[in-house]
Amino acid sequence: MAICAILGGTFNPPHLGHVSPALHLLSELNIDALGLMPCKLAPHKAVAVSEKHRVNMVKLCCEQDKRLYPELIELSLVSPSYTVKTLRALKERDNKTICFFIGADSLYNLKSWFEWERLLDFCHLVVMRRDSDTFTPPDDLVEWLKANKTEDVLQLHAQPNGLVYLADTPLHPVSSTQLRSAVQTNASSTLQETHLNETALHDAKFQATKLIAKWLPKAVADYIHTHRLYQELSNK
């Protein structure tokens, strides 16, 4: 059976801290492609940009590596959106084996997810552990992990669902929040806007530029600049 890898997220904006660890895993798991799946956000949740901009940035991000593609299925589903519902829809659409990538922090909070016990009915969970962090799942998940985890990549291909694979991935210490803040710092034009003196503002802009250049694909950074995203204080 065909197998696919999916990484979900707000992608506000998408950056290499999201993508690089997941791409690192593709070779280890013998999977050819990774779908970046923007999540649908609740109407009451404040976000900095529209769904259209998030989709466009994900598409631009995917152009940077031929293994990436945009997976937009969740945006077409009826609200409210829950991961288990999205995975079910993916399974019904393609009937592929799904490796759903999550971070260790998401695993630690798994029991707060809607119908979390049913996730493995539709996918394998691939947990991306930062290789410098101590892996400390909560006590009430330890037995569940013990019962479902595998260290054998071949099992992910042989079984259609039901397994948890714990992977060590490179540390990428950056967040979308930091990058939005960096964009806003770069857009600040006066000392009054930042409450900094001239030297401090120059240094802050220099550091912001370095952060953006290191972690944002150039096409995404250019799109943010062109559309003046994340520049207002209210966009934080």
N, C-alpha and C positions, 0 to 999 in steps of 0.2 A: 504494500500500500504506500502511496505517496505520502511524504512527510513535509510539514512546513513549520517554520518558526515564526512566532508573533511576539512583538514587544508593544505593549500598550502604554499610553501615557497622555498627559495633557499636551505635551510638546508645545510649551508656551514660553520660549521657543524651543524647537528641537536642537540638540547640540551633541557634540562628540562625547560628552560624559554619559549621555544616554546610549549612543550608538556603538561606540568603540568596544565596550565590554561585551555587548551582544554579538558584534561581528567576530570578536575574538573566539567566541564559542562555536561558531558555525563549523569551523574545521574540526574542532574536537568532537562535535556531534555528527559530523558527516552530513550536514544539511547545506543545500545550495543557496537558499535565499532567506531573507528576513523581512517580514512585513511590519512596517511601523503603523500602528493603529491608534489614531487620535481618539480619545474618549469623548463621549458626549457629556457636556456639562449641564448640571441642573440650572434652570432659568434663574434661580435666586443666587447662584454662586457668582461672585464678582470675579471677572477675568479682565486681563489687560487688553485683549484683542478679540476680534470676532472669530467665529468658527471658520469663515472663509479664509482669513489670514493664516490661521493655524494649519489648515489643509494645504494652502499654497506653500507654506514654509516646509511642511513635511515632504511635499512633492519635490521641492528644490533640494532638500537634504538627500532624498533618495537618488537624485541625479549624480551624487558624488561617488557612488559605489554601485556597480552593476548588480551586486547581491541584494540591494535594498529595493523595496517597492512599497507604495502606499496602500494600506489596507483600511478602507473607509467604511466597512460594513456597519460599525456601531452607530455612525452618524445617521444611518438610514433606518434604524430600528425605532420602534415606538418607545417613548419614555414611560417609566423611568428606566434608565440603563443600569444593568448589573452585569458583571463579568460573566457569570454563569449563563445568562441569557445570550450574551454575545457569542460565547463559545458554542452554545447549542446551535445558534444560527450559522456559524462558520462550518460546523460539522454537517449540518443539513445541506448547506450549499455545495460543499466540495467533497465531503466524506473522506477528507485526508486525516492522517495522524497529525495532531497539533501539539507542538511543544510551545507552551506558553511561558515566556520569560518574565520573571519577577525578581525584584531585589530581596535581599534578606530581611530588610525592614518590613516589606509587604508580607513576607511569610510570618514574621512575628505577630502581625496583626490579622492573620488570616481568619481567625474565628469571628472577627467583626464583619466579614464580608457576607453579603446576602447568599444564603444557601451554600455556604462554603463547602459543606460536606459533599456536594454534588459536582464540584469542579473537576474531580478526577474521572467523572463519568464521561467527560467530553475531551479531555486533554491529558498530557503529561505536564507537570509543573517543573520547570527548570529554574532553580534558584541561583541567582548570581551573587555569590559571597565575595566581598572585597577581600583580597588575599592578605591584607594587613590587619583585618578585624577579627576579633574573637567571635566565633559562631555560637550564639547563646539563645536558642529557641526557648519559648516559654515552656514551663513544665507540662502544661496541659496539651502541648503539641508533640512532645517527645515520643510517646507511644504511637501516635498516628504516623509520625515520620518513620519510626522504626518498622512499622508494618508496611509502608508504601515505598520507601526509598530504594533506589538501585544505584549501583556504581558501574553498571554495564551498559554502555551506549547501545550495544546491539539490541538490548531489550526495548529501548525506545522505538526502534524500527520494527521489532517483531510484534509488539503489542500495540493496539490502537489507542489505548489510554490507560490511566490508572496508576502511573508511577511518578515519583518525585526524584529528580536528579539534582544533587548538590554540586555546583561547579565553583571553582575558584577563579575569579576574574581580576584583571588589573585594577588598581585603585585609580579612579578619576575624580578627584576632589573638587567638583564644581556643581553648581545648581542653576536651574533656570532663574531663580530669584536673584542670584548673584549677577547673572548676565543681564537681566532686565535693569538692575541697578547700575551696571556698567554702561549700558546704552544711555540711561538717563543722565549719568555723570558726563558722558561725552557730549550730550546735547545741551548741557547747561552753558549758558552764554555769559552770565554775570556772576559776580561775587555774591550779590544779594540772594540769588537763587540757591546758592550752596552754603552760605554762611562760612565760607573759607576765605583765607587771604590768597593773594595772587600766586604765591609759591605753592601753597597747599593745593589750590585748584589745578595748577599745572601738573603737579605730581599725581593727583587723583585721576586726571584725564589720561596721563601716560600709562598708569596701571590699568585703567579701564580699557584702553586701546589694546594693551598686551593680552588681557583676559579674553576680549572679543576675538582677536586674531587667533588665539590658541584653541578656543573651544567652539566657535561658531563656524560652520562651513561658509566660505566667502559668499556663495550665492544667497544664503540665508541672511548673512550680515548686510549684504547689499539691499536685499528686499526690505529688511527692517528700516534701513536708512531711507530708502526711496519712499516708503509709506509712513515714515515718521512714527513708528511704533514704539511704545514703552517710554515716551519722552515726557509725559506729564506726571506730576506727583500723584494724581488720582489713579494712574495706571499701575501703581505698585501692587 
